[in-house]
Amino acid sequence: MDGDCPVKTILAVVAYAASVGVPPPELLRAAGLDPSQLLAADAYVPRAQEIRLWDEAVRLTGDHDFGLHLAEWATRSPPDHFDVLSFAARSSATLGELLRLMGRYIRLLHEGVYLSLVEEGDAARLVHGHTPERIGPRQPVEGMLALVVFQARLGVGEDFAPHEVRFRHARPARVSEQERVFRAPVRYGCPRDELVLDRALLQRPQRHAEARLLALLDRQLGELLSGLPQGRPLLDAVKRRMADELPEREPVVAAVAAKLHMSARSLQRKLKGEGTSFAQLLADLRHDLARRYLADPRISIGEVAFLLGFLDVTAFHRAFKRWTGSTPAEHRRAAAGPPG
């Protein structure tokens, strides 16, 4: 289920493409989607098919900024399945509340993605990412951050603009639409997909704030969220216990099993039933954490090795090279991109 896309969002892509002249049967056929896959409102489409749909939508419409334009269209005349979240966002008291609300309920728009508001000094960053971490396809990533910006303008005024926009993907051949939509410097090949804001803007009041309406909509959104698949609880619990052990020591089966109130043998048997192993989960966790830590230039490679519970930097280098084919230093340089 990780990364699968709700049918509701697939329908938004299809509907916008139809609004600019691409008949839904043509787009679905090109993307290899059976219309019957879209009949159940609570169904999901595999990530590979979703990506193919975006690619075919770009090809058939001839719109290389399809994601940006979809976000603009959805905000101007939102489809039914965006109404509750859209109205709740507009009803929030401040811009900060709007961004936190979108972060809480982003799974309603797409499984396996997140929006996280990080406040640091005078700046605030709205970080968009995927679980597990990866560079997302350009169109939906640009569309998601554009959707946030358009929602903010509806709430606090058309003059709203981020201080800077950063994308992990490469710079497109043409960037005029990105500059028009975001009205801010846009950088590419960055460590994260994010909007950078003046932190003071988070206190800016929204024009259509409705506390009583928000309370009702928040409750409805919570019920919708609770109805989503909850992933794999055992694997999540094991990873949390592993993370508790780091960086003091390398997690071992017996210690993690004890924290979960089961024997080591029982835990290993359950993990096998989930199609994985303790060693594989630990490697996955370390890999994910390593990429996050390396994205922060303030953390030295030696400190990353320590935080991940490796006995020395050499062991970390070997493991990272095995996971990615590159050394930690090479990965950090590639993620940082060219200067400026």
C-alpha positions as CSV (number, residue, x, y, z in Angstrom):
1,M,0.0,0.0,0.0
2,D,2.9,2.4,0.6
3,G,2.8,5.1,-2.1
4,D,-0.4,3.9,-3.7
5,C,-2.7,6.6,-4.8
6,P,-6.4,7.0,-3.8
7,V,-8.8,6.8,-6.7
8,K,-10.1,10.3,-5.7
9,T,-6.9,11.9,-6.7
10,I,-6.6,9.8,-9.9
11,L,-10.1,11.1,-10.9
12,A,-8.8,14.7,-10.4
13,V,-6.0,14.1,-12.9
14,V,-8.5,12.6,-15.3
15,A,-11.1,15.4,-14.8
16,Y,-8.5,18.1,-15.4
17,A,-7.2,16.4,-18.5
18,A,-10.8,16.2,-19.8
19,S,-11.3,19.9,-19.1
20,V,-8.5,20.7,-21.6
21,G,-9.7,18.3,-24.3
22,V,-8.4,14.8,-23.5
23,P,-11.3,12.3,-23.3
24,P,-11.1,10.1,-20.1
25,P,-11.3,6.8,-22.1
26,E,-8.3,7.9,-24.1
27,L,-6.2,8.8,-21.1
28,L,-7.1,5.7,-19.1
29,R,-6.4,3.5,-22.1
30,A,-3.0,5.1,-22.6
31,A,-2.2,4.7,-18.9
32,G,-3.2,1.1,-18.9
33,L,-6.0,1.7,-16.4
34,D,-9.2,-0.2,-16.5
35,P,-12.2,2.1,-15.7
36,S,-13.5,-0.6,-13.3
37,Q,-10.5,0.2,-11.1
38,L,-12.0,3.7,-10.5
39,L,-15.5,2.7,-9.5
40,A,-14.9,2.2,-5.7
41,A,-14.4,5.6,-4.0
42,D,-12.1,4.0,-1.4
43,A,-10.0,2.1,-3.8
44,Y,-6.3,2.7,-4.6
45,V,-4.2,2.6,-7.8
46,P,-0.7,1.2,-7.6
47,R,2.1,3.8,-7.7
48,A,3.5,2.6,-11.0
49,Q,0.1,3.1,-12.7
50,E,-0.3,6.5,-11.1
51,I,3.1,7.6,-12.5
52,R,2.2,6.3,-15.9
53,L,-1.1,8.3,-15.7
54,W,0.8,11.5,-15.0
55,D,3.2,10.8,-17.9
56,E,0.4,10.1,-20.3
57,A,-1.6,13.2,-19.2
58,V,1.5,15.3,-20.0
59,R,1.9,13.7,-23.4
60,L,-1.7,13.8,-24.4
61,T,-2.3,17.4,-23.3
62,G,1.1,18.6,-24.5
63,D,1.3,20.5,-21.1
64,H,4.7,20.1,-19.6
65,D,3.5,21.9,-16.5
66,F,0.4,19.8,-16.0
67,G,0.9,19.4,-12.2
68,L,1.0,23.2,-11.7
69,H,-2.1,23.7,-13.8
70,L,-4.0,20.9,-12.2
71,A,-3.4,22.5,-8.8
72,E,-4.6,25.9,-10.1
73,W,-7.7,24.4,-11.6
74,A,-8.5,22.3,-8.5
75,T,-8.3,25.4,-6.3
76,R,-10.4,27.5,-8.6
77,S,-13.2,25.0,-9.0
78,P,-12.4,22.1,-6.6
79,P,-13.7,18.6,-7.4
80,D,-16.1,17.1,-4.9
81,H,-13.5,14.9,-3.2
82,F,-11.4,18.0,-2.3
83,D,-14.3,20.0,-0.9
84,V,-14.0,19.0,2.8
85,L,-10.3,19.6,3.0
86,S,-10.5,22.7,1.0
87,F,-13.2,24.2,3.2
88,A,-11.4,23.2,6.3
89,A,-8.2,24.8,5.1
90,R,-10.1,28.1,4.4
91,S,-11.8,27.9,7.8
92,S,-8.5,27.7,9.7
93,A,-7.7,30.8,11.9
94,T,-4.2,31.5,10.6
95,L,-1.9,30.5,7.8
96,G,0.1,28.3,10.2
97,E,-3.1,26.4,11.2
98,L,-3.9,25.9,7.5
99,L,-0.5,24.4,6.8
100,R,-0.6,22.1,9.9
101,L,-4.1,21.0,8.9
102,M,-3.0,20.1,5.4
103,G,-0.1,18.2,6.9
104,R,-2.4,16.2,9.1
105,Y,-4.8,15.2,6.3
106,I,-2.5,14.9,3.3
107,R,-3.0,11.2,3.2
108,L,-6.5,11.8,2.0
109,L,-5.0,13.1,-1.2
110,H,-2.2,10.6,-1.5
111,E,-1.0,7.6,0.4
112,G,2.7,7.6,1.2
113,V,3.4,11.3,1.1
114,Y,3.7,13.9,3.9
115,L,3.8,17.6,4.5
116,S,5.7,18.7,7.6
117,L,6.0,22.3,8.9
118,V,9.4,23.0,10.4
119,E,10.0,26.2,12.3
120,E,13.6,27.4,12.6
121,G,14.5,30.9,13.9
122,D,12.9,33.5,11.6
123,A,12.1,30.9,8.9
124,A,9.5,28.2,8.4
125,R,9.8,25.3,5.9
126,L,6.9,23.3,4.6
127,V,8.6,20.0,3.6
128,H,7.0,17.6,1.2
129,G,8.3,14.1,1.0
130,H,7.5,10.4,0.5
131,T,7.6,7.4,2.7
132,P,9.8,5.6,2.1
133,E,12.0,8.6,1.1
134,R,12.6,9.1,-2.6
135,I,12.7,11.8,-5.2
136,G,9.1,12.1,-6.3
137,P,8.0,12.5,-9.9
138,R,8.1,16.1,-11.0
139,Q,4.4,16.7,-11.9
140,P,2.7,15.6,-8.7
141,V,5.4,17.2,-6.5
142,E,5.1,20.6,-8.2
143,G,1.4,20.2,-8.1
144,M,1.3,19.5,-4.4
145,L,3.3,22.5,-3.4
146,A,1.4,24.7,-5.8
147,L,-1.9,23.5,-4.3
148,V,-0.6,24.7,-0.9
149,V,0.3,28.1,-2.3
150,F,-3.1,28.5,-4.0
151,Q,-4.9,27.5,-0.8
152,A,-2.9,30.0,1.1
153,R,-3.8,32.8,-1.3
154,L,-7.5,32.0,-0.9
155,G,-7.1,32.3,2.8
156,V,-4.7,35.1,3.5
157,G,-4.7,37.1,0.3
158,E,-3.5,37.0,-3.3
159,D,-0.3,38.8,-2.3
160,F,1.0,35.6,-0.5
161,A,4.2,34.2,-1.8
162,P,6.9,32.0,-0.3
163,H,10.4,33.3,0.3
164,E,11.8,30.5,-1.8
165,V,10.7,27.2,-3.4
166,R,13.1,24.2,-3.5
167,F,12.7,21.0,-5.6
168,R,14.7,17.8,-5.6
169,H,14.2,17.1,-9.3
170,A,16.3,18.6,-12.1
171,R,15.5,22.0,-13.5
172,P,13.0,21.8,-16.4
173,A,13.8,23.2,-19.8
174,R,11.3,26.0,-19.2
175,V,10.6,27.5,-15.8
176,S,8.4,30.5,-16.6
177,E,5.2,28.8,-15.2
178,Q,7.0,27.9,-11.9
179,E,8.0,31.5,-11.5
180,R,4.5,32.7,-12.4
181,V,2.8,30.3,-9.9
182,F,5.1,30.6,-7.0
183,R,6.2,34.3,-7.4
184,A,9.4,33.4,-5.7
185,P,12.9,32.1,-6.5
186,V,12.7,28.4,-7.5
187,R,15.7,26.2,-7.0
188,Y,16.2,22.6,-8.3
189,G,18.4,19.7,-7.4
190,C,17.9,20.5,-3.7
191,P,18.0,18.1,-0.7
192,R,14.3,18.5,-0.1
193,D,11.0,19.5,-1.8
194,E,9.9,22.5,0.3
195,L,8.4,25.9,0.6
196,V,10.5,28.4,2.6
197,L,8.5,31.1,4.4
198,D,9.0,34.0,6.7
199,R,8.0,32.5,10.0
200,A,6.0,35.6,10.9
201,L,3.6,34.8,8.1
202,L,2.3,31.8,10.0
203,Q,0.4,34.2,12.3
204,R,-1.3,35.9,9.4
205,P,-5.1,35.6,9.9
206,Q,-7.3,34.0,7.3
207,R,-10.1,36.0,5.8
208,H,-12.7,33.2,6.0
209,A,-11.8,31.8,9.4
210,E,-14.8,30.0,10.9
211,A,-14.0,28.2,14.2
212,R,-17.3,26.4,14.5
213,L,-17.3,25.2,10.9
214,L,-13.6,24.1,11.2
215,A,-14.5,22.0,14.3
216,L,-17.1,20.1,12.3
217,L,-14.9,19.7,9.2
218,D,-11.9,18.6,11.3
219,R,-14.0,15.9,12.9
220,Q,-15.2,14.8,9.5
221,L,-11.7,14.7,8.1
222,G,-10.5,12.7,11.2
223,E,-13.2,10.1,10.5
224,L,-12.1,9.9,6.8
225,L,-8.5,9.5,7.9
226,S,-9.3,6.8,10.4
227,G,-10.9,4.8,7.6
228,L,-7.7,4.6,5.6
229,P,-5.6,1.5,5.6
230,Q,-3.1,1.8,8.6
231,G,-0.2,0.1,6.9
232,R,1.7,-2.7,8.7
233,P,1.6,-2.1,12.5
234,L,4.2,-4.7,13.5
235,L,6.8,-3.4,11.1
236,D,6.2,0.2,12.2
237,A,6.4,-0.9,15.9
238,V,9.7,-2.8,15.3
239,K,11.2,0.2,13.5
240,R,10.2,2.5,16.4
241,R,11.9,0.2,18.9
242,M,15.0,0.0,16.7
243,A,15.1,3.7,16.5
244,D,15.0,3.9,20.3
245,E,18.1,1.7,20.5
246,L,20.1,3.9,18.1
247,P,22.6,5.6,18.5
248,E,23.6,3.9,21.8
249,R,23.9,0.5,20.3
250,E,23.1,-1.7,17.3
251,P,19.6,-3.0,17.9
252,V,19.4,-6.8,18.5
253,V,16.4,-9.1,18.1
254,A,16.1,-10.1,21.8
255,A,16.0,-6.5,23.1
256,V,13.5,-5.3,20.5
257,A,11.3,-8.4,21.1
258,A,11.3,-7.8,24.8
259,K,10.1,-4.3,24.3
260,L,7.2,-5.7,22.2
261,H,6.5,-8.3,24.9
262,M,7.3,-11.3,22.8
263,S,10.1,-13.8,22.4
264,A,12.9,-13.3,19.9
265,R,11.8,-16.5,18.1
266,S,8.2,-15.3,17.9
267,L,9.3,-11.9,16.5
268,Q,11.4,-13.5,13.9
269,R,8.5,-15.8,12.9
270,K,6.1,-12.9,12.6
271,L,8.6,-10.8,10.5
272,K,9.0,-13.8,8.2
273,G,5.3,-13.9,7.8
274,E,5.4,-10.2,6.7
275,G,7.9,-11.1,4.1
276,T,10.9,-9.5,5.8
277,S,13.5,-10.1,8.5
278,F,15.0,-8.2,11.4
279,A,18.2,-7.6,9.6
280,Q,16.4,-6.2,6.5
281,L,14.2,-3.9,8.6
282,L,17.3,-2.6,10.4
283,A,19.1,-2.0,7.1
284,D,16.0,-0.2,5.7
285,L,15.7,2.0,8.8
286,R,19.4,2.9,8.7
287,H,19.2,3.6,5.0
288,D,16.2,6.0,5.4
289,L,17.8,7.8,8.4
290,A,21.2,8.1,6.6
291,R,19.6,9.9,3.7
292,R,17.8,12.3,6.0
293,Y,20.9,13.0,8.1
294,L,23.1,13.4,5.0
295,A,20.7,16.0,3.6
296,D,21.6,18.2,6.6
297,P,25.1,19.7,5.9
298,R,25.4,20.6,9.6
299,I,25.7,16.9,10.5
300,S,29.2,15.4,9.7
301,I,29.5,12.0,8.2
302,G,31.1,10.8,11.4
303,E,28.1,12.0,13.4
304,V,25.8,10.2,11.0
305,A,27.6,7.0,11.5
306,F,27.3,7.5,15.3
307,L,23.6,8.3,15.1
308,L,23.0,5.1,13.1
309,G,24.8,2.9,15.7
310,F,27.8,1.9,13.6
311,L,31.0,1.1,15.5
312,D,33.1,3.3,13.1
313,V,32.8,5.4,10.0
314,T,34.4,2.7,7.8
315,A,31.5,0.3,8.7
316,F,29.0,3.0,7.8
317,H,30.8,3.7,4.5
318,R,30.7,0.0,3.5
319,A,27.0,-0.3,4.4
320,F,26.0,2.9,2.6
321,K,27.9,1.9,-0.5
322,R,26.1,-1.5,-0.4
323,W,22.7,0.3,-0.2
324,T,23.2,3.0,-2.8
325,G,26.3,2.3,-4.9
326,S,27.9,5.5,-3.7
327,T,29.7,6.7,-0.6
328,P,28.1,9.0,1.9
329,A,30.3,11.9,0.7
330,E,29.3,11.3,-3.0
331,H,25.7,11.1,-2.1
332,R,25.8,14.4,-0.1
333,R,27.5,16.2,-3.0
334,A,25.0,14.9,-5.5
335,A,22.0,15.8,-3.3
336,A,23.4,19.3,-2.8
337,G,23.6,19.9,-6.5
338,P,25.6,22.6,-8.2
339,P,26.4,25.7,-6.1
340,G,24.0,28.6,-6.2
